[in-house]
Amino acid sequence: MSRSLTRTVLMGAVAASAALALAGCGSGFGSSNDTGNGGSGSTSKLTSSNDPLTVLIGSSGDAETNAVKSAVASWSSSSGTKATVIPANNLDQQLAQGFAAKKPADVFYLSTGSLPGYAANGSLLAYGDQLPSDLKNDFYPSLVKNFTYDGKFYCAPKDVSTLQLIINTDKWKAAGLTDADYPKTWDDLATVAKKLTSGGTTGLVVSGQYERLGAFMVQAGGNLTNADNTKVTADSAANVKALSYAQSLLKAGSMKFAADVGAGWGGEAFGKGLGAMTIEGNWISGSMQSDYPNVHYKVVPLPEGPKGKGTLQFTNCWGIAADSPNQKAALKLVEQLTSKEDQLQFSKAFGVMPSIQSAASDWKQEFPEYTPFLDATDYAEGVPTLKNVAPVITDLDGKIAQLKTTDPKTILDSAQSNLQALLK
């Protein structure tokens, strides 16, 4: 491949369920866990002071840490406001501790799963509508939805990742397949997965979780909730059709879950040759470069389902604390960090895809082999952003892991009940 993205960040994107980890969530599916913070989240007036800023990040490694430090240092030098970047050992834990002590970081990485809880208890500044209109309108609309809670646009999306189909081109050719055989439909995928299954290699190996199979749900016209998270749709006919299709591949032996072939995730199974194809996000590029540099692969769009194109997207935003004494400077810093210039620098440094539409052309020119990932932002859907959703998704993942021998409707009925409890 001509280039390789070094790595993408999703705060646990390799196991995307970690992006749903809601710091301090209750043990019950419908439980509340407000910390009682005094911050109101009001955007009527920003605090301003000479206090330096702290920026808390969940870093994937030195490349990301150094890139963010460089960008923040550049802004600090030009603005005159001191700012320090702190790579977290455990982002969720350190965020929760900071909020509880009323001494949070001013700016921080925030996942879609963590947003609802912190927004509901007043920990976050809802600053989205205070961003310059040209920047606010530049974000992909679906990302703005991901960070909108109770009608408020809380924070600027810092990046985006989507799922697509990854193909081992050597195994593809060995099976007698050509570019013309790239699957366009579910039937096509079933056909090539069967042809690629041979010996110790299964045609398609994926992580057994909603955060992967949910792409089939979207392709069938479903998902766990409606677009604005006001209605639970887990038990819809579309979702039943999606999991039934996945189950048919499992029963045929042409698809297996990563855990069932001794791998921790789909990317590992793919890199080790246990799977000829996998469904993963653009973060797989970093692992392929560092751990499996001799494996040749190609990224192609996921096949269309009964309702057309569909995939899942994952993202983080730049959160700003309601208790920050210098929100005005924090907002200016976020504006710089989400600028086209900074986002493209982050892409080159550690592999993320920009959250703004104006950077798309430059990104595709730099990384043409990963274009399908960014193209998918036009139709990708996010995971549910409901308060305390993390344990529900974890429960669903556990049931999906047994999909081969479990009735899909039974799995989805359980998810429907658990998710419905969060809306009460």
C-alpha positions in Angstrom: 0.0 0.0 0.0 1.3 3.5 -0.8 0.6 4.9 2.6 -0.6 3.6 6.0 -2.5 5.6 8.6 -0.5 5.2 11.7 -3.5 4.7 14.0 -7.0 6.1 14.7 -8.2 7.1 18.0 -11.6 6.4 19.4 -10.8 6.0 23.1 -10.9 2.3 22.8 -11.8 2.1 19.2 -10.0 -1.3 18.7 -12.8 -2.5 20.9 -15.4 0.0 20.0 -17.6 -0.9 22.9 -15.2 0.9 25.1 -16.2 4.1 23.4 -19.6 3.5 25.1 -18.1 3.3 28.6 -20.1 5.8 30.7 -18.0 6.9 33.5 -19.7 6.1 36.8 -22.8 4.7 35.3 -25.2 2.9 37.6 -25.4 -0.9 37.7 -29.0 -1.0 36.6 -30.1 -0.4 33.0 -32.5 2.4 34.1 -30.4 3.8 37.0 -29.5 7.4 37.5 -26.1 8.5 38.7 -26.0 12.3 38.9 -23.0 13.4 40.8 -24.7 16.6 42.0 -22.2 18.9 40.3 -23.1 22.5 40.5 -22.3 23.3 36.9 -25.3 24.3 35.0 -24.0 23.8 31.5 -25.3 27.2 30.5 -24.0 28.9 27.4 -25.4 32.3 28.2 -22.1 33.6 29.5 -18.6 32.1 29.3 -16.2 32.4 32.2 -13.0 34.2 31.6 -9.8 34.4 33.6 -6.0 34.3 33.4 -6.0 30.7 34.5 -4.0 28.3 32.4 -5.9 25.5 30.6 -5.5 21.7 31.2 -6.3 19.4 28.3 -7.0 15.8 29.2 -6.7 13.2 26.4 -6.9 9.5 26.0 -3.9 8.9 23.8 -3.2 5.9 21.6 0.5 6.5 21.9 3.4 8.9 21.5 2.4 10.0 18.0 -1.0 11.2 19.2 0.3 12.7 22.4 3.1 14.6 20.6 0.7 15.9 17.9 -1.8 17.2 20.3 0.9 18.8 22.5 2.3 20.5 19.4 -1.1 21.9 18.3 -1.9 23.1 21.8 1.6 24.7 22.2 1.1 26.5 18.9 -2.2 27.9 20.0 -0.9 28.8 23.4 2.0 30.7 21.9 -0.2 32.7 19.6 -3.0 33.3 22.2 -0.9 34.0 25.2 -2.8 31.5 27.3 -0.8 28.7 28.9 -2.1 25.2 28.3 -0.9 21.8 29.4 -1.8 18.5 27.8 -2.3 15.5 30.1 -2.4 12.0 28.6 -4.8 10.0 30.8 -4.0 6.6 32.1 -7.7 6.0 32.4 -9.7 8.7 30.8 -13.1 7.8 32.1 -11.8 7.4 35.7 -9.8 10.7 35.6 -12.7 12.6 34.1 -15.1 11.3 36.8 -12.6 12.1 39.6 -12.1 15.6 38.3 -15.8 16.3 38.1 -16.5 14.9 41.5 -13.7 17.1 43.0 -15.0 20.2 41.1 -11.6 20.5 39.6 -12.1 19.0 36.1 -9.8 19.5 33.1 -10.9 22.5 31.1 -10.9 20.6 27.8 -11.0 16.8 27.3 -11.8 14.0 25.0 -15.4 12.9 25.4 -17.1 9.8 23.9 -20.7 9.6 22.7 -21.4 7.1 25.5 -20.1 9.4 28.2 -21.9 12.5 26.9 -25.5 11.9 28.2 -24.5 11.2 31.8 -22.2 14.2 32.1 -24.7 16.5 30.2 -27.6 15.4 32.5 -25.7 16.2 35.7 -24.5 19.6 34.5 -20.8 18.8 34.2 -20.5 20.0 30.6 -20.7 23.3 28.9 -23.1 23.1 26.0 -21.0 25.3 23.7 -21.8 23.9 20.2 -24.0 26.8 19.2 -21.4 29.3 20.2 -18.9 28.0 17.6 -18.5 30.2 14.5 -21.2 29.3 12.1 -18.8 28.4 9.3 -17.2 25.8 11.6 -20.4 24.6 13.1 -22.0 24.0 9.7 -18.8 22.3 8.5 -19.2 19.3 10.8 -20.8 16.3 9.3 -24.5 16.5 10.3 -24.5 13.0 11.7 -21.7 13.9 14.1 -23.6 17.0 15.3 -26.5 14.6 16.1 -24.1 12.3 18.1 -23.2 15.2 20.4 -26.6 16.7 20.7 -28.4 15.9 24.0 -31.8 17.2 25.1 -31.9 19.5 22.2 -28.5 21.1 22.9 -25.3 20.7 20.7 -22.8 20.2 23.4 -19.4 19.8 21.9 -17.3 19.9 18.7 -16.7 16.5 17.1 -12.9 15.9 17.0 -12.8 13.0 14.5 -14.8 10.2 13.0 -14.4 6.5 12.2 -16.6 4.2 10.2 -16.8 0.5 9.5 -16.1 -1.0 6.1 -15.1 -4.4 4.6 -11.3 -5.3 4.8 -10.1 -7.9 2.3 -6.9 -9.9 2.3 -6.0 -9.5 -1.4 -3.6 -12.5 -1.5 -6.3 -14.9 -0.2 -8.8 -13.2 -2.5 -6.7 -13.9 -5.6 -5.9 -17.5 -4.4 -9.7 -18.2 -4.3 -9.9 -17.1 -8.0 -11.7 -13.9 -7.2 -11.2 -10.5 -9.0 -12.1 -6.9 -8.4 -15.4 -7.6 -10.2 -16.3 -9.9 -7.3 -16.2 -7.3 -4.5 -19.5 -7.9 -2.8 -22.3 -5.4 -3.6 -25.1 -7.2 -1.8 -25.7 -9.5 1.2 -26.0 -12.5 -1.2 -22.6 -11.5 -2.8 -21.0 -11.4 0.6 -22.3 -14.8 1.5 -21.0 -16.2 -1.8 -17.4 -14.8 -1.5 -17.2 -15.7 2.2 -18.0 -19.3 1.3 -15.3 -19.3 -1.5 -12.7 -17.8 0.9 -13.4 -20.4 3.6 -10.7 -23.0 3.3 -8.5 -24.9 5.8 -7.7 -22.7 8.8 -9.1 -19.6 7.1 -12.7 -18.5 7.5 -14.1 -16.2 4.8 -15.3 -13.5 7.2 -14.2 -13.1 10.9 -15.7 -10.2 12.9 -15.9 -9.2 16.5 -19.1 -10.7 17.9 -20.8 -7.5 19.1 -23.4 -4.9 18.2 -20.6 -2.4 17.3 -19.9 -4.5 14.2 -23.1 -6.4 13.4 -25.0 -3.2 13.9 -23.8 -2.3 10.4 -26.1 -5.0 9.0 -29.0 -3.5 11.0 -28.5 -0.1 9.4 -28.3 -1.8 5.9 -31.6 -3.5 6.6 -33.2 -0.1 7.6 -32.9 -0.5 11.4 -30.8 0.3 14.4 -31.3 0.2 18.2 -33.1 3.6 18.3 -34.4 6.2 15.9 -32.2 9.0 14.8 -32.8 11.4 17.7 -32.8 8.6 20.4 -36.4 9.3 21.4 -37.8 5.8 20.4 -36.3 2.4 20.9 -36.4 0.2 17.8 -34.2 -2.7 18.8 -36.9 -5.4 18.2 -37.8 -4.1 14.7 -38.3 -6.4 11.8 -35.3 -4.8 10.1 -33.0 -5.7 13.0 -34.4 -9.3 13.1 -33.6 -9.6 9.4 -30.1 -8.3 10.0 -29.2 -10.7 12.8 -30.9 -13.6 11.0 -28.7 -12.9 8.0 -25.6 -12.9 10.2 -26.8 -16.1 11.9 -27.1 -17.7 8.5 -23.4 -17.0 7.8 -22.4 -18.4 11.1 -24.4 -21.6 10.6 -22.9 -22.0 7.1 -19.4 -21.7 8.7 -18.4 -18.9 6.3 -18.4 -16.4 9.1 -17.0 -16.8 12.7 -16.6 -14.5 15.6 -13.1 -13.5 16.5 -13.3 -15.1 20.0 -14.2 -18.4 18.4 -11.0 -18.5 16.4 -8.8 -17.5 19.3 -8.5 -13.8 18.5 -9.2 -10.7 20.6 -10.8 -8.8 17.8 -11.5 -8.9 14.1 -8.3 -7.1 13.2 -6.2 -9.7 15.0 -8.0 -12.6 13.3 -7.5 -10.8 9.9 -3.8 -10.1 10.5 -3.1 -13.7 11.5 -4.8 -15.1 8.4 -7.6 -16.7 10.4 -10.1 -14.6 8.4 -9.9 -13.6 4.8 -12.2 -10.7 5.4 -13.2 -8.6 8.4 -15.5 -5.7 9.2 -13.5 -3.0 11.0 -12.9 0.7 11.2 -10.0 2.8 9.9 -8.2 2.2 13.1 -7.2 -1.2 11.7 -4.6 0.5 9.6 -2.4 1.2 12.6 -2.5 -2.5 13.7 -1.8 -3.7 10.3 1.2 -1.5 9.9 2.8 -2.3 13.2 1.8 -5.9 13.8 1.1 -7.4 10.3 3.1 -5.3 7.8 3.4 -8.2 5.3 -0.4 -8.7 5.0 -1.7 -7.1 1.8 -5.2 -5.8 2.1 -7.8 -3.6 0.5 -10.7 -1.6 1.9 -14.0 -1.7 0.0 -17.5 -0.5 0.9 -19.7 -2.8 2.9 -22.3 -4.5 0.7 -25.7 -3.0 0.5 -28.6 -4.6 2.4 -32.3 -4.7 1.7 -32.5 -0.9 2.3 -29.2 0.1 0.7 -25.9 1.3 2.1 -25.3 1.3 5.8 -22.6 1.3 8.4 -21.9 2.5 12.0 -19.7 5.5 12.9 -17.8 6.2 16.0 -16.5 9.6 17.3 -15.3 11.7 20.2 -15.7 15.4 20.8 -13.8 18.1 22.6 -15.7 18.5 25.9 -15.4 21.7 27.9 -16.2 21.6 31.7 -19.0 23.7 33.1 -16.8 24.4 36.1 -13.9 25.7 34.0 -12.8 29.2 35.1 -11.6 30.0 31.6 -14.3 28.7 29.2 -13.7 31.6 26.8 -10.1 30.5 26.1 -11.1 26.9 26.1 -13.6 27.6 23.3 -11.0 29.4 21.3 -8.6 26.4 21.7 -11.3 24.0 20.5 -11.9 26.2 17.5 -8.3 25.8 16.6 -8.1 22.1 17.3 -11.0 21.4 15.0 -9.8 23.7 12.2 -8.9 22.2 8.8 -5.2 22.7 9.3 -5.0 21.0 12.7 -7.3 18.1 11.8 -5.3 17.3 8.7 -2.1 17.4 10.8 -3.7 15.0 13.2 -4.6 12.7 10.4 -1.0 12.5 9.2 0.3 12.1 12.7 -2.0 9.4 14.1 -4.6 8.4 11.6 -7.9 10.0 12.5 -10.4 11.1 9.9 -11.4 14.8 10.0 -14.9 15.7 11.4 -15.3 18.6 9.0 -16.5 18.3 5.4 -14.1 20.9 4.1 -11.1 18.6 4.8 -12.5 15.6 3.0 -10.9 16.3 -0.4 -7.4 16.9 1.1 -7.7 13.8 3.3 -8.7 11.5 0.4 -5.8 12.9 -1.7 -3.4 12.0 1.1 -4.9 8.6 1.9 -6.7 7.4 -1.3 -6.7 3.7 -0.3 -8.9 4.5 2.7 -11.5 6.6 0.8 -14.4 4.2 1.5 -14.1 4.9 5.2 -14.6 8.7 4.8 -17.2 8.2 2.0 -19.3 6.3 4.5 -19.8 9.4 6.7 -22.6 10.4 4.2 -24.7 7.5 5.3 -23.3 6.1 8.6 -25.3 6.1 11.7 -24.1 6.5 15.3 -24.6 4.2 18.3 -27.3 5.2 20.8 -26.5 8.2 23.0 -28.8 7.4 26.0 -27.9 8.0 29.6 -26.6 4.8 31.2 -26.6 3.0 27.8 -23.2 1.3 28.3 -24.4 -1.7 30.4 -27.2 -2.3 27.9 -24.8 -2.5 25.0 -22.5 -4.8 27.0 -25.4 -7.1 27.7 -26.4 -7.0 24.1 -22.8 -7.8 23.0 -22.8 -10.9 25.4 -26.0 -12.2 23.8 -24.8 -11.5 20.2 -21.7 -13.6 21.0 -24.1 -16.6 21.2 -26.0 -15.6 18.0 -25.2 -18.9 16.2 -27.4 -20.9 18.6 -29.8 -18.2 19.8 -33.0 -16.8 18.3 -32.3 -13.3 16.9 -35.7 -12.0 18.1 -35.0 -13.2 21.6 -31.8 -11.3 21.6 -33.4 -8.1 20.3 -36.5 -8.4 22.5 -34.2 -8.3 25.5 -32.3 -5.2 24.2 -35.7 -3.5 23.5 -36.7 -4.0 27.1 -33.4 -2.8 28.5 -33.2 0.2 26.2 -36.8 1.2 26.8 -36.1 1.4 30.6 -33.6 4.2 29.8 -36.3 6.3 28.3 -38.6 6.1 31.4 
